[in-house]
Amino acid sequence: MSARLIDGNALARSIRDDVARRVAALAARPACAGGPVVPGLAVVLVGEDAASAVYVRNKVKDCGEVGIASTLDRLPADTSEATLLARIAELNADTKVHGILVQLPLPQHIDAHRVIEAISPAKDADGFHVGNVGQLVVGRPLFRPCTPYGVMRMLEHAGTRLDGAEAVVIGRSNIVGKPQALMLLAAGATVTICHSRTKDLAAHTRRADVLVAAVGRPNLVTADMVKPGATVIDVGMNRGADGKLCGDVDFAGVREVAGAITPVPGGVGPMTRAMLLVNTLEAAERSAG
């Protein structure tokens, strides 16, 4: 029997509808409650990376569809680090901006870590600031990184039990792997993180009730590596030899073993964008008290 499909597009639409309702409620606040508030997201793109330009365009479009005000700073590739940091300082001070996103990757002459740390933790819509990472570690998250946050919502939607479950995360990046492990741990799962130096990867993945693949290697996870009935979340986004998008999971093969699985495309990707809207909205709600 084929695994049940976890439809990221459908869930993301539902989340965007909820965000739109909450945005409208903020905009309709009476004067006695502090007056109207319009959530605002500032996006900064440095350089001409084609993929980044597409991501940014989609994020701005998403904001417009739910009523979030967005601004886009497109800076040339030779922008100095000092100029970028000065712009971030201006956005930090702008009361109409509730979330700030600096699109990665940045040109090599700019220290991405320094840029991320320059963003106010209260406006860190990506959830990458060390202060927000620390909050996640101690179980009191303010902003959660968007991709693992979206994965958790997908697991919840799928009815996947995490308390006491064996969870395996393949990948240890600061953007997905590490925060994903922390979120699963907070939900009561027993978590194993695997990576490029893990010996006998399949021995770990075959134990997993929940398997999250986030390494960027096409079809790394095959059917013989998956526990029957497991929930498999594919974060990977790659181009196969045929030029088509594919994930880190051999979808056709694994679908015949797993209990639930996400597709690529149409799985985690739409959820990542949806959770950016949620983070921006929640920042505005906190600002409004």
C-alpha positions in Angstrom: 0.0 0.0 0.0 1.3 3.5 -0.9 2.0 5.9 1.9 -0.4 8.7 2.7 0.7 12.0 1.0 1.3 15.0 3.3 0.2 17.9 1.0 2.3 20.9 1.9 0.5 23.1 -0.6 -2.9 22.5 1.0 -1.7 22.9 4.5 0.2 26.1 3.6 -3.0 27.5 2.1 -4.9 26.8 5.3 -2.1 28.5 7.3 -2.1 31.5 5.0 -5.9 31.8 5.4 -5.5 31.9 9.2 -2.7 34.5 8.9 -5.0 36.7 6.7 -7.7 36.5 9.3 -5.4 37.5 12.1 -3.8 40.3 10.1 -7.3 41.7 9.4 -8.0 41.5 13.1 -4.9 43.6 13.9 -5.8 46.1 11.2 -9.3 46.5 12.7 -8.2 47.1 16.3 -10.1 50.0 17.9 -8.3 53.0 19.4 -9.1 51.8 22.9 -6.9 48.7 22.2 -4.0 50.6 20.7 -5.4 51.2 17.2 -4.8 49.4 13.9 -1.5 47.6 13.3 -0.3 46.4 9.9 2.4 43.7 10.1 5.5 44.6 8.2 8.2 42.5 6.7 11.4 44.0 5.3 13.3 41.8 2.8 16.9 42.6 1.8 18.5 41.0 -1.3 22.2 41.6 -2.0 23.4 40.6 -5.5 21.8 39.0 -8.5 21.6 35.3 -7.5 18.8 34.0 -9.7 17.4 31.5 -7.2 17.4 34.1 -4.4 15.6 36.6 -6.6 12.8 34.0 -7.2 12.5 33.2 -3.5 12.3 36.9 -2.6 9.7 37.6 -5.3 7.5 34.7 -3.9 7.9 35.9 -0.3 6.8 39.4 -1.2 3.9 38.0 -3.2 2.8 35.9 -0.2 2.9 39.0 2.0 0.6 40.9 -0.3 -1.9 38.0 -0.5 -2.4 38.0 3.3 -2.3 41.7 4.0 1.3 42.0 5.4 3.1 45.1 4.2 6.4 44.2 2.7 9.4 46.2 1.4 12.3 44.9 -0.7 15.7 46.4 -0.7 17.7 45.2 -3.8 21.3 46.0 -3.2 24.1 45.5 -5.8 26.6 42.6 -5.3 29.4 45.0 -4.4 27.5 46.5 -1.5 29.9 46.8 1.4 29.2 44.9 4.7 29.2 48.3 6.5 26.4 49.6 4.2 24.3 46.5 4.7 24.8 46.6 8.5 23.7 50.3 8.4 20.6 49.4 6.5 19.7 46.7 9.0 20.2 49.2 11.9 17.6 51.5 10.1 15.1 48.6 9.8 15.7 47.6 13.4 14.6 51.2 14.4 11.6 51.3 12.1 8.5 50.7 14.1 6.5 49.8 11.0 8.8 46.8 10.4 8.1 43.7 12.6 10.2 41.2 10.7 13.5 41.4 8.9 14.8 38.9 6.4 18.2 39.1 4.7 18.2 36.6 1.9 21.0 34.1 2.0 23.5 33.4 0.5 25.3 36.7 0.7 28.3 37.7 -1.5 31.6 36.2 -0.2 33.0 39.5 1.1 30.1 39.9 3.6 30.2 37.9 6.8 26.7 36.3 7.0 27.0 35.5 10.7 27.7 39.2 11.5 24.8 40.3 9.4 22.4 37.8 11.1 23.5 38.9 14.5 22.9 42.6 13.6 19.2 41.9 13.2 17.2 42.6 16.3 16.2 39.2 17.9 12.6 40.7 18.1 12.5 41.1 14.3 14.5 38.0 13.3 11.8 36.5 11.1 14.1 33.7 9.9 14.9 32.6 13.5 18.6 32.4 12.9 19.9 34.9 15.5 21.9 33.3 18.2 19.5 34.8 20.8 16.6 33.0 19.1 18.6 29.8 18.8 19.3 30.0 22.5 15.6 30.4 23.3 14.9 27.3 21.2 17.5 25.4 23.1 15.9 26.2 26.5 12.4 25.4 25.2 11.1 29.0 25.2 11.2 29.9 21.4 10.5 33.4 20.2 11.1 32.8 16.5 11.5 29.3 15.1 13.4 28.8 11.8 10.8 28.6 9.1 11.6 25.2 7.5 11.8 23.1 10.7 8.8 25.0 12.0 6.9 24.0 8.9 8.0 20.4 9.3 6.5 20.4 12.8 3.2 21.7 11.6 3.2 19.0 8.9 3.8 16.3 11.5 1.0 17.7 13.6 -1.3 17.9 10.6 -0.5 14.3 9.7 -1.3 13.1 13.2 2.2 11.7 13.7 2.8 10.9 17.3 6.1 12.3 18.5 6.0 11.6 22.2 8.3 8.6 22.7 8.9 8.2 19.0 12.3 7.5 17.4 13.2 10.4 15.2 16.2 10.6 12.9 17.3 13.8 11.2 19.8 13.5 8.3 21.7 16.8 8.2 23.2 19.1 10.8 22.9 22.6 9.3 22.1 25.6 11.4 19.1 26.4 9.2 17.3 23.0 9.3 19.1 20.0 10.9 20.0 21.3 14.3 16.8 23.3 15.0 14.8 20.4 13.6 16.4 18.1 16.2 15.7 20.6 19.0 12.0 20.9 18.0 11.5 17.1 17.8 13.3 16.7 21.2 10.9 19.3 22.7 8.0 17.3 21.4 9.1 14.3 23.3 10.9 12.3 20.6 14.2 10.5 21.0 16.4 12.2 18.4 19.4 11.0 16.4 21.2 13.4 14.1 23.1 11.8 11.2 25.5 13.6 8.8 28.2 13.0 6.2 30.5 11.2 8.7 27.8 8.9 10.2 28.8 5.3 9.8 26.1 2.9 8.5 23.4 5.6 7.9 20.8 2.9 7.1 21.2 1.3 10.5 20.0 4.5 12.0 17.2 5.4 9.5 15.7 1.9 9.8 14.9 2.6 13.4 13.1 5.9 12.7 9.4 6.3 13.3 10.0 9.8 11.9 12.7 10.4 9.3 13.6 14.0 8.2 16.1 14.2 5.3 17.8 17.6 4.8 21.1 17.2 3.2 20.7 18.2 -0.5 21.7 14.8 -2.0 19.2 13.5 -4.6 17.5 10.2 -3.7 19.9 9.5 -0.8 17.1 7.7 1.1 16.0 4.6 -0.5 13.2 2.2 0.4 15.5 -0.3 2.1 16.5 2.4 4.5 13.0 3.1 5.8 11.1 1.5 8.6 7.7 0.2 7.4 5.0 2.7 8.3 7.4 5.5 9.2 6.6 9.2 8.5 9.2 10.5 6.0 9.7 14.3 5.6 11.8 15.3 2.5 13.4 18.7 3.0 15.7 18.3 0.0 15.3 20.3 -3.2 17.6 19.1 -6.0 17.8 18.9 -9.7 17.9 15.3 -11.0 19.8 14.1 -14.1 16.7 14.8 -16.1 16.5 18.4 -14.9 13.4 17.8 -12.8 13.1 18.8 -9.2 13.6 15.9 -6.7 14.2 15.6 -3.0 16.7 13.7 -0.8 14.2 10.7 -0.8 13.6 8.2 -3.6 9.9 9.1 -3.6 8.6 6.3 -5.8 10.4 3.6 -3.8 9.9 4.9 -0.3 6.3 5.6 -0.8 5.7 1.9 -1.0 7.2 1.4 2.5 6.4 4.5 4.5 3.1 5.3 6.2 3.2 9.0 5.3 5.5 11.0 3.0 6.0 14.5 1.7 6.4 15.1 -2.0 9.0 17.3 -3.8 7.9 19.8 -5.0 4.7 20.6 -3.1 5.8 19.4 0.4 8.1 21.3 2.7 8.8 24.2 0.4 5.3 25.9 0.6 5.4 25.4 4.3 8.7 27.3 4.7 7.1 30.3 3.0 4.0 30.0 5.1 5.9 29.9 8.4 7.7 33.1 7.4 4.3 34.8 7.3 3.4 33.3 10.7 6.7 34.6 12.2 6.1 38.1 10.9 2.5 38.1 12.2 3.5 36.8 15.6 6.1 39.6 15.8 3.4 42.2 15.0 1.1 40.6 17.6 3.8 40.8 20.3 4.5 44.4 19.4 0.8 45.2 19.6 0.7 43.7 23.1 
